[in-house]
């Protein structure tokens, strides 16, 4: 399974816009390029290998093309520190909210069904 990856929200949104109203040929029929017209957006928190008190905040956005390709945005928004409030944590949370909202608004503007979650590739059985 092929995954097309982006790190910058603007590039992902541009790709989403190109695919939103496009059609693809699957078998002998034309279908909408974005499978089920769904784009998924979620935030993810990952542990740092440097310290158990540091968490990396990432916005993930995915959609599946009719061809089976997955288009994925993985955007690093910053880090939060456990036990420490303050400006760094707030800026990271604000950035994550801004990016998530940007993707949701872009999807809705294209008439797509924006949902939570992420589409993960499934490995083919050997």
Buried (B, 14 or more C-beta within 10 A) or exposed (E): EEEEEBEEBEEBBEBBBEBBEEEBEBEEEEBBBBBEBBBBBBBEEEEEEEEEEBBBBBBBBBBBBBEEBBBBBBBBBBBBBEEEEEEEBEBBBEBBEEBBEBBBEBBEEBEBEBEEEBBEBEEEEE
